[in-house]
Amino acid sequence: METIKKRKYIYWQDEDMFIGYLEEYPDYWTQGNSLKELQNNLLDLYHEFSSNNIPAIRG
C-alpha cells in the first residue's frame, strides 16, 4: 500500500464504521468498515485532490 507522507488525517470510530478526513481538507469526509479501508479511501481522496482534476476543491 502506498502511504501519504507527511499528511495528517483525523479519524474516529462510530459504531462499526471508521470515519475520517485529511487535515488539509476538513470538508471532505470518507468512511470505511475498517481502519485500513478508511486509510485507503483517504489515500484515494488525496490523489484526486492533488491531481487538480476536480475544480474548486477547498483546502
mmCIF file of the N, C-alpha and C atoms, coordinates in Angstrom:
data_MODEL
# 
_entry.id   MODEL 
# 
loop_
_atom_site.group_PDB 
_atom_site.id 
_atom_site.type_symbol 
_atom_site.label_atom_id 
_atom_site.label_alt_id 
_atom_site.label_comp_id 
_atom_site.label_asym_id 
_atom_site.label_entity_id 
_atom_site.label_seq_id 
_atom_site.pdbx_PDB_ins_code 
_atom_site.Cartn_x 
_atom_site.Cartn_y 
_atom_site.Cartn_z 
_atom_site.occupancy 
_atom_site.B_iso_or_equiv 
_atom_site.pdbx_formal_charge 
_atom_site.auth_seq_id 
_atom_site.auth_comp_id 
_atom_site.auth_asym_id 
_atom_site.auth_atom_id 
_atom_site.pdbx_PDB_model_num 
ATOM 1   N N  . MET A 1 1  ? 0.840   -1.194 0.000   1.00 0.00 ? 1  MET A N  1 
ATOM 2   C CA . MET A 1 1  ? 0.000   0.000  0.000   1.00 0.00 ? 1  MET A CA 1 
ATOM 3   C C  . MET A 1 1  ? 0.878   1.247  0.000   1.00 0.00 ? 1  MET A C  1 
ATOM 4   N N  . GLU A 1 2  ? 0.537   2.181  -0.804  1.00 0.00 ? 2  GLU A N  1 
ATOM 5   C CA . GLU A 1 2  ? 1.234   3.460  -0.841  1.00 0.00 ? 2  GLU A CA 1 
ATOM 6   C C  . GLU A 1 2  ? 0.832   4.271  0.388   1.00 0.00 ? 2  GLU A C  1 
ATOM 7   N N  . THR A 1 3  ? 1.736   5.055  0.904   1.00 0.00 ? 3  THR A N  1 
ATOM 8   C CA . THR A 1 3  ? 1.421   5.863  2.080   1.00 0.00 ? 3  THR A CA 1 
ATOM 9   C C  . THR A 1 3  ? 1.370   7.333  1.714   1.00 0.00 ? 3  THR A C  1 
ATOM 10  N N  . ILE A 1 4  ? 0.694   8.082  2.532   1.00 0.00 ? 4  ILE A N  1 
ATOM 11  C CA . ILE A 1 4  ? 0.646   9.530  2.381   1.00 0.00 ? 4  ILE A CA 1 
ATOM 12  C C  . ILE A 1 4  ? 1.729   10.082 3.297   1.00 0.00 ? 4  ILE A C  1 
ATOM 13  N N  . LYS A 1 5  ? 2.810   10.560 2.724   1.00 0.00 ? 5  LYS A N  1 
ATOM 14  C CA . LYS A 1 5  ? 3.904   11.060 3.539   1.00 0.00 ? 5  LYS A CA 1 
ATOM 15  C C  . LYS A 1 5  ? 3.602   12.468 4.016   1.00 0.00 ? 5  LYS A C  1 
ATOM 16  N N  . LYS A 1 6  ? 3.785   12.668 5.313   1.00 0.00 ? 6  LYS A N  1 
ATOM 17  C CA . LYS A 1 6  ? 3.621   13.977 5.943   1.00 0.00 ? 6  LYS A CA 1 
ATOM 18  C C  . LYS A 1 6  ? 2.234   14.571 5.741   1.00 0.00 ? 6  LYS A C  1 
ATOM 19  N N  . ARG A 1 7  ? 1.233   13.733 5.658   1.00 0.00 ? 7  ARG A N  1 
ATOM 20  C CA . ARG A 1 7  ? -0.157  14.178 5.589   1.00 0.00 ? 7  ARG A CA 1 
ATOM 21  C C  . ARG A 1 7  ? -0.856  13.683 6.836   1.00 0.00 ? 7  ARG A C  1 
ATOM 22  N N  . LYS A 1 8  ? -1.512  14.577 7.526   1.00 0.00 ? 8  LYS A N  1 
ATOM 23  C CA . LYS A 1 8  ? -2.231  14.189 8.735   1.00 0.00 ? 8  LYS A CA 1 
ATOM 24  C C  . LYS A 1 8  ? -3.695  13.974 8.413   1.00 0.00 ? 8  LYS A C  1 
ATOM 25  N N  . TYR A 1 9  ? -4.282  13.051 9.137   1.00 0.00 ? 9  TYR A N  1 
ATOM 26  C CA . TYR A 1 9  ? -5.713  12.832 8.998   1.00 0.00 ? 9  TYR A CA 1 
ATOM 27  C C  . TYR A 1 9  ? -6.330  12.625 10.371  1.00 0.00 ? 9  TYR A C  1 
ATOM 28  N N  . ILE A 1 10 ? -7.584  12.961 10.455  1.00 0.00 ? 10 ILE A N  1 
ATOM 29  C CA . ILE A 1 10 ? -8.364  12.831 11.680  1.00 0.00 ? 10 ILE A CA 1 
ATOM 30  C C  . ILE A 1 10 ? -9.347  11.691 11.457  1.00 0.00 ? 10 ILE A C  1 
ATOM 31  N N  . TYR A 1 11 ? -9.482  10.818 12.448  1.00 0.00 ? 11 TYR A N  1 
ATOM 32  C CA . TYR A 1 11 ? -10.461 9.744  12.297  1.00 0.00 ? 11 TYR A CA 1 
ATOM 33  C C  . TYR A 1 11 ? -11.040 9.364  13.649  1.00 0.00 ? 11 TYR A C  1 
ATOM 34  N N  . TRP A 1 12 ? -12.183 8.712  13.603  1.00 0.00 ? 12 TRP A N  1 
ATOM 35  C CA . TRP A 1 12 ? -12.838 8.195  14.799  1.00 0.00 ? 12 TRP A CA 1 
ATOM 36  C C  . TRP A 1 12 ? -13.693 7.008  14.397  1.00 0.00 ? 12 TRP A C  1 
ATOM 37  N N  . GLN A 1 13 ? -14.065 6.230  15.396  1.00 0.00 ? 13 GLN A N  1 
ATOM 38  C CA . GLN A 1 13 ? -14.936 5.089  15.135  1.00 0.00 ? 13 GLN A CA 1 
ATOM 39  C C  . GLN A 1 13 ? -16.326 5.425  15.637  1.00 0.00 ? 13 GLN A C  1 
ATOM 40  N N  . ASP A 1 14 ? -17.316 5.228  14.782  1.00 0.00 ? 14 ASP A N  1 
ATOM 41  C CA . ASP A 1 14 ? -18.719 5.453  15.123  1.00 0.00 ? 14 ASP A CA 1 
ATOM 42  C C  . ASP A 1 14 ? -19.451 4.137  14.902  1.00 0.00 ? 14 ASP A C  1 
ATOM 43  N N  . GLU A 1 15 ? -19.707 3.443  15.989  1.00 0.00 ? 15 GLU A N  1 
ATOM 44  C CA . GLU A 1 15 ? -20.270 2.090  15.953  1.00 0.00 ? 15 GLU A CA 1 
ATOM 45  C C  . GLU A 1 15 ? -19.347 1.198  15.134  1.00 0.00 ? 15 GLU A C  1 
ATOM 46  N N  . ASP A 1 16 ? -19.793 0.691  13.988  1.00 0.00 ? 16 ASP A N  1 
ATOM 47  C CA . ASP A 1 16 ? -18.976 -0.248 13.211  1.00 0.00 ? 16 ASP A CA 1 
ATOM 48  C C  . ASP A 1 16 ? -18.178 0.413  12.093  1.00 0.00 ? 16 ASP A C  1 
ATOM 49  N N  . MET A 1 17 ? -18.253 1.724  11.951  1.00 0.00 ? 17 MET A N  1 
ATOM 50  C CA . MET A 1 17 ? -17.589 2.418  10.845  1.00 0.00 ? 17 MET A CA 1 
ATOM 51  C C  . MET A 1 17 ? -16.457 3.306  11.361  1.00 0.00 ? 17 MET A C  1 
ATOM 52  N N  . PHE A 1 18 ? -15.424 3.431  10.553  1.00 0.00 ? 18 PHE A N  1 
ATOM 53  C CA . PHE A 1 18 ? -14.360 4.396  10.793  1.00 0.00 ? 18 PHE A CA 1 
ATOM 54  C C  . PHE A 1 18 ? -14.607 5.569  9.855   1.00 0.00 ? 18 PHE A C  1 
ATOM 55  N N  . ILE A 1 19 ? -14.602 6.768  10.404  1.00 0.00 ? 19 ILE A N  1 
ATOM 56  C CA . ILE A 1 19 ? -14.886 7.986  9.646   1.00 0.00 ? 19 ILE A CA 1 
ATOM 57  C C  . ILE A 1 19 ? -13.682 8.905  9.789   1.00 0.00 ? 19 ILE A C  1 
ATOM 58  N N  . GLY A 1 20 ? -13.328 9.602  8.713   1.00 0.00 ? 20 GLY A N  1 
ATOM 59  C CA . GLY A 1 20 ? -12.187 10.487 8.811   1.00 0.00 ? 20 GLY A CA 1 
ATOM 60  C C  . GLY A 1 20 ? -12.072 11.430 7.636   1.00 0.00 ? 20 GLY A C  1 
ATOM 61  N N  . TYR A 1 21 ? -11.092 12.328 7.768   1.00 0.00 ? 21 TYR A N  1 
ATOM 62  C CA . TYR A 1 21 ? -10.816 13.300 6.714   1.00 0.00 ? 21 TYR A CA 1 
ATOM 63  C C  . TYR A 1 21 ? -9.357  13.704 6.782   1.00 0.00 ? 21 TYR A C  1 
ATOM 64  N N  . LEU A 1 22 ? -8.853  14.185 5.673   1.00 0.00 ? 22 LEU A N  1 
ATOM 65  C CA . LEU A 1 22 ? -7.499  14.722 5.623   1.00 0.00 ? 22 LEU A CA 1 
ATOM 66  C C  . LEU A 1 22 ? -7.497  16.074 6.319   1.00 0.00 ? 22 LEU A C  1 
ATOM 67  N N  . GLU A 1 23 ? -6.513  16.320 7.167   1.00 0.00 ? 23 GLU A N  1 
ATOM 68  C CA . GLU A 1 23 ? -6.470  17.560 7.939   1.00 0.00 ? 23 GLU A CA 1 
ATOM 69  C C  . GLU A 1 23 ? -6.519  18.800 7.041   1.00 0.00 ? 23 GLU A C  1 
ATOM 70  N N  . GLU A 1 24 ? -5.894  18.736 5.877   1.00 0.00 ? 24 GLU A N  1 
ATOM 71  C CA . GLU A 1 24 ? -5.880  19.900 4.986   1.00 0.00 ? 24 GLU A CA 1 
ATOM 72  C C  . GLU A 1 24 ? -7.166  20.044 4.164   1.00 0.00 ? 24 GLU A C  1 
ATOM 73  N N  . TYR A 1 25 ? -8.047  19.049 4.225   1.00 0.00 ? 25 TYR A N  1 
ATOM 74  C CA . TYR A 1 25 ? -9.335  19.087 3.515   1.00 0.00 ? 25 TYR A CA 1 
ATOM 75  C C  . TYR A 1 25 ? -10.463 18.693 4.470   1.00 0.00 ? 25 TYR A C  1 
ATOM 76  N N  . PRO A 1 26 ? -10.730 19.479 5.492   1.00 0.00 ? 26 PRO A N  1 
ATOM 77  C CA . PRO A 1 26 ? -11.700 19.074 6.526   1.00 0.00 ? 26 PRO A CA 1 
ATOM 78  C C  . PRO A 1 26 ? -13.146 18.987 6.054   1.00 0.00 ? 26 PRO A C  1 
ATOM 79  N N  . ASP A 1 27 ? -13.465 19.530 4.902   1.00 0.00 ? 27 ASP A N  1 
ATOM 80  C CA . ASP A 1 27 ? -14.848 19.470 4.402   1.00 0.00 ? 27 ASP A CA 1 
ATOM 81  C C  . ASP A 1 27 ? -15.161 18.167 3.676   1.00 0.00 ? 27 ASP A C  1 
ATOM 82  N N  . TYR A 1 28 ? -14.170 17.316 3.467   1.00 0.00 ? 28 TYR A N  1 
ATOM 83  C CA . TYR A 1 28 ? -14.351 16.115 2.651   1.00 0.00 ? 28 TYR A CA 1 
ATOM 84  C C  . TYR A 1 28 ? -14.088 14.864 3.483   1.00 0.00 ? 28 TYR A C  1 
ATOM 85  N N  . TRP A 1 29 ? -15.150 14.302 4.017   1.00 0.00 ? 29 TRP A N  1 
ATOM 86  C CA . TRP A 1 29 ? -15.070 13.117 4.867   1.00 0.00 ? 29 TRP A CA 1 
ATOM 87  C C  . TRP A 1 29 ? -15.228 11.863 4.031   1.00 0.00 ? 29 TRP A C  1 
ATOM 88  N N  . THR A 1 30 ? -14.678 10.772 4.539   1.00 0.00 ? 30 THR A N  1 
ATOM 89  C CA . THR A 1 30 ? -14.890 9.454  3.947   1.00 0.00 ? 30 THR A CA 1 
ATOM 90  C C  . THR A 1 30 ? -15.008 8.446  5.076   1.00 0.00 ? 30 THR A C  1 
ATOM 91  N N  . GLN A 1 31 ? -15.312 7.215  4.728   1.00 0.00 ? 31 GLN A N  1 
ATOM 92  C CA . GLN A 1 31 ? -15.514 6.204  5.760   1.00 0.00 ? 31 GLN A CA 1 
ATOM 93  C C  . GLN A 1 31 ? -15.027 4.853  5.272   1.00 0.00 ? 31 GLN A C  1 
ATOM 94  N N  . GLY A 1 32 ? -14.900 3.919  6.210   1.00 0.00 ? 32 GLY A N  1 
ATOM 95  C CA . GLY A 1 32 ? -14.517 2.558  5.876   1.00 0.00 ? 32 GLY A CA 1 
ATOM 96  C C  . GLY A 1 32 ? -15.006 1.597  6.935   1.00 0.00 ? 32 GLY A C  1 
ATOM 97  N N  . ASN A 1 33 ? -15.120 0.344  6.561   1.00 0.00 ? 33 ASN A N  1 
ATOM 98  C CA . ASN A 1 33 ? -15.537 -0.687 7.511   1.00 0.00 ? 33 ASN A CA 1 
ATOM 99  C C  . ASN A 1 33 ? -14.412 -1.064 8.467   1.00 0.00 ? 33 ASN A C  1 
ATOM 100 N N  . SER A 1 34 ? -13.182 -0.720 8.093   1.00 0.00 ? 34 SER A N  1 
ATOM 101 C CA . SER A 1 34 ? -12.010 -0.965 8.936   1.00 0.00 ? 34 SER A CA 1 
ATOM 102 C C  . SER A 1 34 ? -11.095 0.254  8.831   1.00 0.00 ? 34 SER A C  1 
ATOM 103 N N  . LEU A 1 35 ? -10.135 0.336  9.732   1.00 0.00 ? 35 LEU A N  1 
ATOM 104 C CA . LEU A 1 35 ? -9.181  1.440  9.671   1.00 0.00 ? 35 LEU A CA 1 
ATOM 105 C C  . LEU A 1 35 ? -8.375  1.366  8.373   1.00 0.00 ? 35 LEU A C  1 
ATOM 106 N N  . LYS A 1 36 ? -8.013  0.179  7.961   1.00 0.00 ? 36 LYS A N  1 
ATOM 107 C CA . LYS A 1 36 ? -7.260  0.003  6.709   1.00 0.00 ? 36 LYS A CA 1 
ATOM 108 C C  . LYS A 1 36 ? -8.067  0.509  5.507   1.00 0.00 ? 36 LYS A C  1 
ATOM 109 N N  . GLU A 1 37 ? -9.363  0.179  5.467   1.00 0.00 ? 37 GLU A N  1 
ATOM 110 C CA . GLU A 1 37 ? -10.210 0.652  4.364   1.00 0.00 ? 37 GLU A CA 1 
ATOM 111 C C  . GLU A 1 37 ? -10.329 2.173  4.392   1.00 0.00 ? 37 GLU A C  1 
ATOM 112 N N  . LEU A 1 38 ? -10.472 2.753  5.577   1.00 0.00 ? 38 LEU A N  1 
ATOM 113 C CA . LEU A 1 38 ? -10.524 4.211  5.695   1.00 0.00 ? 38 LEU A CA 1 
ATOM 114 C C  . LEU A 1 38 ? -9.233  4.829  5.173   1.00 0.00 ? 38 LEU A C  1 
ATOM 115 N N  . GLN A 1 39 ? -8.092  4.277  5.559   1.00 0.00 ? 39 GLN A N  1 
ATOM 116 C CA . GLN A 1 39 ? -6.813  4.813  5.100   1.00 0.00 ? 39 GLN A CA 1 
ATOM 117 C C  . GLN A 1 39 ? -6.698  4.740  3.576   1.00 0.00 ? 39 GLN A C  1 
ATOM 118 N N  . ASN A 1 40 ? -7.160  3.655  2.985   1.00 0.00 ? 40 ASN A N  1 
ATOM 119 C CA . ASN A 1 40 ? -7.148  3.544  1.518   1.00 0.00 ? 40 ASN A CA 1 
ATOM 120 C C  . ASN A 1 40 ? -8.056  4.587  0.882   1.00 0.00 ? 40 ASN A C  1 
ATOM 121 N N  . ASN A 1 41 ? -9.223  4.814  1.469   1.00 0.00 ? 41 ASN A N  1 
ATOM 122 C CA . ASN A 1 41 ? -10.145 5.827  0.946   1.00 0.00 ? 41 ASN A CA 1 
ATOM 123 C C  . ASN A 1 41 ? -9.553  7.225  1.074   1.00 0.00 ? 41 ASN A C  1 
ATOM 124 N N  . LEU A 1 42 ? -8.871  7.500  2.185   1.00 0.00 ? 42 LEU A N  1 
ATOM 125 C CA . LEU A 1 42 ? -8.216  8.797  2.357   1.00 0.00 ? 42 LEU A CA 1 
ATOM 126 C C  . LEU A 1 42 ? -7.099  8.980  1.330   1.00 0.00 ? 42 LEU A C  1 
ATOM 127 N N  . LEU A 1 43 ? -6.376  7.915  1.052   1.00 0.00 ? 43 LEU A N  1 
ATOM 128 C CA . LEU A 1 43 ? -5.322  7.980  0.045   1.00 0.00 ? 43 LEU A CA 1 
ATOM 129 C C  . LEU A 1 43 ? -5.911  8.271  -1.331  1.00 0.00 ? 43 LEU A C  1 
ATOM 130 N N  . ASP A 1 44 ? -7.033  7.633  -1.643  1.00 0.00 ? 44 ASP A N  1 
ATOM 131 C CA . ASP A 1 44 ? -7.722  7.911  -2.913  1.00 0.00 ? 44 ASP A CA 1 
ATOM 132 C C  . ASP A 1 44 ? -8.139  9.374  -3.001  1.00 0.00 ? 44 ASP A C  1 
ATOM 133 N N  . LEU A 1 45 ? -8.698  9.910  -1.902  1.00 0.00 ? 45 LEU A N  1 
ATOM 134 C CA . LEU A 1 45 ? -9.082  11.329 -1.887  1.00 0.00 ? 45 LEU A CA 1 
ATOM 135 C C  . LEU A 1 45 ? -7.867  12.217 -2.120  1.00 0.00 ? 45 LEU A C  1 
ATOM 136 N N  . TYR A 1 46 ? -6.780  11.914 -1.436  1.00 0.00 ? 46 TYR A N  1 
ATOM 137 C CA . TYR A 1 46 ? -5.569  12.710 -1.584  1.00 0.00 ? 46 TYR A CA 1 
ATOM 138 C C  . TYR A 1 46 ? -5.103  12.732 -3.041  1.00 0.00 ? 46 TYR A C  1 
ATOM 139 N N  . HIS A 1 47 ? -5.113  11.569 -3.684  1.00 0.00 ? 47 HIS A N  1 
ATOM 140 C CA . HIS A 1 47 ? -4.693  11.511 -5.091  1.00 0.00 ? 47 HIS A CA 1 
ATOM 141 C C  . HIS A 1 47 ? -5.636  12.322 -5.979  1.00 0.00 ? 47 HIS A C  1 
ATOM 142 N N  . GLU A 1 48 ? -6.916  12.229 -5.737  1.00 0.00 ? 48 GLU A N  1 
ATOM 143 C CA . GLU A 1 48 ? -7.891  13.001 -6.527  1.00 0.00 ? 48 GLU A CA 1 
ATOM 144 C C  . GLU A 1 48 ? -7.671  14.502 -6.338  1.00 0.00 ? 48 GLU A C  1 
ATOM 145 N N  . PHE A 1 49 ? -7.507  14.928 -5.091  1.00 0.00 ? 49 PHE A N  1 
ATOM 146 C CA . PHE A 1 49 ? -7.351  16.357 -4.813  1.00 0.00 ? 49 PHE A CA 1 
ATOM 147 C C  . PHE A 1 49 ? -6.029  16.891 -5.352  1.00 0.00 ? 49 PHE A C  1 
ATOM 148 N N  . SER A 1 50 ? -4.974  16.114 -5.253  1.00 0.00 ? 50 SER A N  1 
ATOM 149 C CA . SER A 1 50 ? -3.668  16.604 -5.698  1.00 0.00 ? 50 SER A CA 1 
ATOM 150 C C  . SER A 1 50 ? -3.489  16.509 -7.212  1.00 0.00 ? 50 SER A C  1 
ATOM 151 N N  . SER A 1 51 ? -4.386  15.815 -7.909  1.00 0.00 ? 51 SER A N  1 
ATOM 152 C CA . SER A 1 51 ? -4.282  15.702 -9.367  1.00 0.00 ? 51 SER A CA 1 
ATOM 153 C C  . SER A 1 51 ? -4.824  16.932 -10.086 1.00 0.00 ? 51 SER A C  1 
ATOM 154 N N  . ASN A 1 52 ? -5.528  17.797 -9.363  1.00 0.00 ? 52 ASN A N  1 
ATOM 155 C CA . ASN A 1 52 ? -6.136  19.004 -9.923  1.00 0.00 ? 52 ASN A CA 1 
ATOM 156 C C  . ASN A 1 52 ? -7.190  18.707 -10.984 1.00 0.00 ? 52 ASN A C  1 
ATOM 157 N N  . ASN A 1 53 ? -7.735  17.502 -10.987 1.00 0.00 ? 53 ASN A N  1 
ATOM 158 C CA . ASN A 1 53 ? -8.797  17.148 -11.932 1.00 0.00 ? 53 ASN A CA 1 
ATOM 159 C C  . ASN A 1 53 ? -10.178 17.573 -11.445 1.00 0.00 ? 53 ASN A C  1 
ATOM 160 N N  . ILE A 1 54 ? -10.275 17.938 -10.182 1.00 0.00 ? 54 ILE A N  1 
ATOM 161 C CA . ILE A 1 54 ? -11.557 18.342 -9.608  1.00 0.00 ? 54 ILE A CA 1 
ATOM 162 C C  . ILE A 1 54 ? -11.490 19.843 -9.329  1.00 0.00 ? 54 ILE A C  1 
ATOM 163 N N  . PRO A 1 55 ? -12.309 20.641 -10.001 1.00 0.00 ? 55 PRO A N  1 
ATOM 164 C CA . PRO A 1 55 ? -12.267 22.090 -9.782  1.00 0.00 ? 55 PRO A CA 1 
ATOM 165 C C  . PRO A 1 55 ? -12.875 22.481 -8.433  1.00 0.00 ? 55 PRO A C  1 
ATOM 166 N N  . ALA A 1 56 ? -12.416 23.571 -7.897  1.00 0.00 ? 56 ALA A N  1 
ATOM 167 C CA . ALA A 1 56 ? -12.992 24.217 -6.707  1.00 0.00 ? 56 ALA A CA 1 
ATOM 168 C C  . ALA A 1 56 ? -12.909 23.378 -5.440  1.00 0.00 ? 56 ALA A C  1 
ATOM 169 N N  . ILE A 1 57 ? -11.841 22.616 -5.269  1.00 0.00 ? 57 ILE A N  1 
ATOM 170 C CA . ILE A 1 57 ? -11.637 21.889 -4.016  1.00 0.00 ? 57 ILE A CA 1 
ATOM 171 C C  . ILE A 1 57 ? -11.170 22.891 -2.971  1.00 0.00 ? 57 ILE A C  1 
ATOM 172 N N  . ARG A 1 58 ? -11.860 22.890 -1.844  1.00 0.00 ? 58 ARG A N  1 
ATOM 173 C CA . ARG A 1 58 ? -11.477 23.793 -0.757  1.00 0.00 ? 58 ARG A CA 1 
ATOM 174 C C  . ARG A 1 58 ? -10.554 23.058 0.191   1.00 0.00 ? 58 ARG A C  1 
ATOM 175 N N  . GLY A 1 59 ? -9.411  23.647 0.446   1.00 0.00 ? 59 GLY A N  1 
ATOM 176 C CA . GLY A 1 59 ? -8.455  23.031 1.360   1.00 0.00 ? 59 GLY A CA 1 
ATOM 177 C C  . GLY A 1 59 ? -8.296  23.831 2.596   1.00 0.00 ? 59 GLY A C  1 
# 
